């Protein structure tokens, strides 16, 4: 069986980066370049996505979380910092629920405590309906531009184009259903890890109410708002984003 793709760069305390829906390991490249000077960066491509497009995808956030633990166990990584973006933010919350003692500091980036995201530019049901009707090629042309203020003209939009080249309709549908069926709200009060919540004020995928709910219910958390940024802050303001992450983890 083919192995899940995992980028492993740098030395020091491990920092695990978990990408979102229609993402890839490569989408963290601007973070790897900077943060690998300070941490050991572990950035998997989730089954079915990006560089792991040839691996059968899974259809629950819990299964995705367990997949990442499996990767870390194979590398004998016991404890680590953890950052998740969008759907990846749900996965890291689930990982913290499963084994909070292994997580040092937690970063929830442009995400929510409930998978069926209120206020999203379109409901997950609508995304699934359109995927079934129009196919994957249309979905990958339509959705990623909504993650940038400048749409598909953004400087680093090509990372998104690369990520979706091989993604299948099944993988996409499984991920949408995984998010739709996940609810981490009741677990927020159990997260005691020091937590940074990052959000862009132009995000049309997750509104302020979603990140505010995280901040109000995770006891040891604070929120950092990036002005003029949409959903993919790490590709819109990478320098400021990287510095913010580094300072928080130091």
VMD Tcl script that draws the C-alpha trace (Angstrom):
set ca {
  {0.00 0.00 0.00}
  {1.16 3.52 -0.80}
  {2.22 5.61 2.19}
  {0.67 8.93 3.14}
  {2.90 11.82 2.08}
  {4.53 13.59 5.03}
  {6.92 16.51 4.83}
  {9.40 16.44 7.74}
  {11.81 19.40 7.94}
  {13.93 21.12 10.57}
  {14.91 20.26 14.13}
  {13.62 21.01 17.59}
  {10.17 20.70 19.12}
  {7.81 19.18 16.52}
  {5.12 21.44 15.09}
  {2.43 19.50 13.24}
  {0.60 21.38 10.46}
  {-2.80 20.06 9.36}
  {-4.24 21.44 6.12}
  {-7.90 21.94 5.28}
  {-10.43 20.88 2.66}
  {-8.90 20.72 -0.85}
  {-5.49 21.39 0.72}
  {-2.05 19.78 0.58}
  {1.25 19.65 2.44}
  {2.68 22.08 -0.13}
  {0.18 24.75 0.92}
  {2.30 25.18 4.06}
  {5.52 25.79 2.07}
  {5.85 29.44 3.13}
  {5.52 28.31 6.76}
  {7.93 25.38 6.41}
  {10.62 27.67 4.98}
  {10.50 30.04 7.96}
  {9.37 27.88 10.87}
  {11.70 24.92 10.11}
  {14.55 27.17 11.34}
  {12.96 27.00 14.80}
  {10.92 23.77 14.92}
  {10.71 20.33 13.38}
  {7.84 20.79 10.91}
  {5.64 17.76 10.24}
  {3.14 18.48 7.45}
  {1.15 15.51 6.13}
  {-1.12 15.52 3.09}
  {-4.36 13.97 4.33}
  {-5.50 10.74 2.59}
  {-6.90 11.56 -0.85}
  {-5.62 15.16 -0.83}
  {-2.62 16.88 -2.43}
  {0.45 14.66 -2.51}
  {-1.56 11.78 -0.96}
  {-4.17 11.83 -3.76}
  {-3.59 8.11 -4.43}
  {-4.47 7.09 -0.84}
  {-8.09 6.20 -0.11}
  {-9.77 9.07 1.73}
  {-11.67 8.75 5.01}
  {-15.08 10.17 5.82}
  {-14.85 11.38 9.42}
  {-12.87 14.02 11.32}
  {-12.13 11.38 13.96}
  {-10.56 9.05 11.35}
  {-8.45 11.94 10.01}
  {-7.25 12.73 13.56}
  {-6.31 9.08 14.16}
  {-4.45 9.01 10.83}
  {-2.22 11.87 12.01}
  {-1.59 10.19 15.36}
  {-0.55 7.08 13.41}
  {1.96 9.16 11.41}
  {3.37 10.67 14.61}
  {3.57 7.28 16.32}
  {5.54 5.88 13.37}
  {8.00 8.75 13.81}
  {8.13 8.18 17.60}
  {6.89 11.72 18.21}
  {5.22 11.77 21.62}
  {4.43 15.44 22.21}
  {4.22 18.36 19.82}
  {2.74 21.75 19.00}
  {-0.31 21.50 16.76}
  {-1.81 23.86 14.16}
  {-4.83 23.20 11.96}
  {-6.37 25.31 9.22}
  {-10.10 25.24 8.39}
  {-11.13 21.54 8.29}
  {-7.65 20.94 9.74}
  {-8.71 23.11 12.69}
  {-11.49 20.62 13.38}
  {-9.01 17.76 13.13}
  {-6.63 19.34 15.68}
  {-9.52 19.93 18.10}
  {-10.40 16.25 17.71}
  {-6.76 15.25 18.27}
  {-6.72 17.33 21.46}
  {-9.92 15.60 22.59}
  {-8.39 12.17 21.98}
  {-5.04 12.90 23.67}
  {-4.68 16.43 25.07}
  {-1.54 15.50 27.05}
  {0.43 14.97 23.83}
  {-0.37 18.48 22.57}
  {1.83 21.30 23.89}
  {0.36 24.45 22.35}
  {-2.61 24.52 20.00}
  {-3.36 26.85 17.07}
  {-6.88 26.88 15.61}
  {-6.66 28.84 12.38}
  {-9.75 30.01 10.43}
  {-11.95 27.27 11.81}
  {-14.99 26.42 13.93}
  {-16.19 24.18 16.75}
  {-18.94 22.77 14.55}
  {-18.44 21.24 11.14}
  {-21.74 22.30 9.58}
  {-20.46 25.86 9.46}
  {-23.10 28.60 9.95}
  {-22.44 31.73 7.88}
  {-20.30 29.93 5.24}
  {-20.53 31.39 1.71}
  {-22.72 28.36 0.95}
  {-23.95 25.55 3.19}
  {-22.10 22.24 3.16}
  {-25.29 20.62 1.87}
  {-25.18 23.04 -1.06}
  {-21.50 22.23 -1.71}
  {-22.32 18.49 -1.70}
  {-25.33 19.03 -3.96}
  {-23.28 21.08 -6.43}
  {-20.42 18.56 -6.31}
  {-22.85 15.74 -7.18}
  {-24.45 17.79 -9.95}
  {-21.49 19.65 -11.47}
  {-18.55 17.36 -10.62}
  {-15.18 17.90 -9.00}
  {-13.65 20.03 -11.79}
  {-16.29 22.72 -11.25}
  {-15.92 22.61 -7.43}
  {-12.17 23.13 -7.52}
  {-12.55 26.07 -9.88}
  {-15.33 27.66 -7.81}
  {-14.36 27.24 -4.13}
  {-10.61 28.05 -3.67}
  {-10.90 31.62 -5.09}
  {-13.24 32.39 -2.15}
  {-10.29 31.85 0.21}
  {-8.42 34.99 -0.95}
  {-9.35 38.67 -1.00}
  {-7.92 38.79 -4.55}
  {-9.53 35.48 -5.60}
  {-7.60 33.47 -8.17}
  {-5.38 36.51 -8.89}
  {-3.71 36.22 -5.47}
  {0.10 35.89 -5.53}
  {0.15 32.41 -3.97}
  {-3.09 31.08 -5.44}
  {-1.04 28.55 -7.42}
  {-0.60 26.47 -4.23}
  {-4.36 25.85 -4.33}
  {-4.27 25.02 -8.04}
  {-1.50 22.47 -7.40}
  {-3.36 20.96 -4.44}
  {-6.53 20.13 -6.38}
  {-4.96 18.74 -9.58}
  {-5.55 15.09 -8.65}
  {-8.26 15.29 -5.99}
  {-11.22 13.00 -6.64}
  {-14.94 13.57 -6.30}
  {-15.06 10.82 -3.65}
  {-12.35 12.48 -1.53}
  {-14.11 15.83 -1.76}
  {-17.50 14.35 -0.85}
  {-16.02 12.38 2.06}
  {-14.43 15.53 3.49}
  {-17.61 17.61 3.15}
  {-19.59 14.88 4.90}
  {-16.88 14.53 7.57}
  {-17.20 18.23 8.40}
  {-20.99 18.19 8.24}
  {-21.19 15.30 10.73}
  {-18.62 16.64 13.22}
  {-19.41 18.70 16.31}
  {-16.67 19.63 18.74}
  {-18.56 22.31 20.67}
  {-19.11 20.27 23.85}
  {-15.41 19.45 24.03}
  {-14.18 23.08 24.01}
  {-14.46 23.38 27.80}
  {-12.09 20.39 28.12}
  {-9.31 22.03 26.09}
  {-6.87 23.40 28.68}
  {-3.90 23.68 26.29}
  {-2.65 27.20 25.64}
  {-4.45 28.07 22.41}
  {-4.07 30.74 19.73}
  {-7.04 31.37 17.46}
  {-6.29 33.08 14.12}
  {-8.89 34.65 11.84}
  {-9.01 37.06 8.89}
  {-11.74 39.70 9.01}
  {-12.65 39.12 5.33}
  {-13.16 35.35 5.75}
  {-16.37 34.22 4.03}
  {-15.97 30.57 5.10}
  {-15.94 31.15 8.87}
  {-17.48 34.27 10.39}
  {-16.39 36.01 13.60}
  {-19.05 34.23 15.63}
  {-17.31 30.90 14.92}
  {-13.87 31.97 16.17}
  {-15.38 33.99 19.02}
  {-17.12 30.80 20.21}
  {-13.74 29.05 20.27}
  {-12.18 31.92 22.18}
  {-14.97 32.16 24.77}
  {-15.11 28.43 25.47}
  {-11.41 27.44 25.44}
  {-10.24 28.72 28.81}
  {-6.59 29.42 28.00}
  {-7.01 31.04 24.58}
  {-6.58 34.32 22.79}
  {-7.57 35.50 19.34}
  {-5.45 37.24 16.70}
  {-7.39 38.99 13.93}
  {-5.68 39.77 10.62}
  {-7.20 42.82 8.96}
  {-7.84 42.69 5.23}
  {-7.30 38.93 5.03}
  {-9.64 36.24 3.88}
  {-9.48 32.50 4.68}
  {-5.89 31.69 3.63}
  {-4.04 34.19 5.81}
  {-0.87 32.06 5.69}
  {-0.72 32.71 1.93}
  {-1.99 36.32 2.03}
  {0.19 37.74 4.82}
  {2.77 34.95 5.27}
  {5.46 37.01 6.99}
  {3.17 38.40 9.68}
  {1.45 35.02 10.05}
  {4.76 33.18 10.52}
  {6.03 35.69 13.08}
  {2.74 35.48 15.00}
  {2.99 31.68 15.15}
  {6.68 31.73 16.17}
  {6.12 34.26 18.98}
  {3.17 32.26 20.33}
  {5.12 28.99 20.35}
  {8.30 30.39 21.92}
}
mol new
graphics top color blue
foreach p $ca { graphics top sphere $p radius 0.5 }
foreach p [lrange $ca 0 end-1] q [lrange $ca 1 end] { graphics top cylinder $p $q radius 0.2 }
display resetview
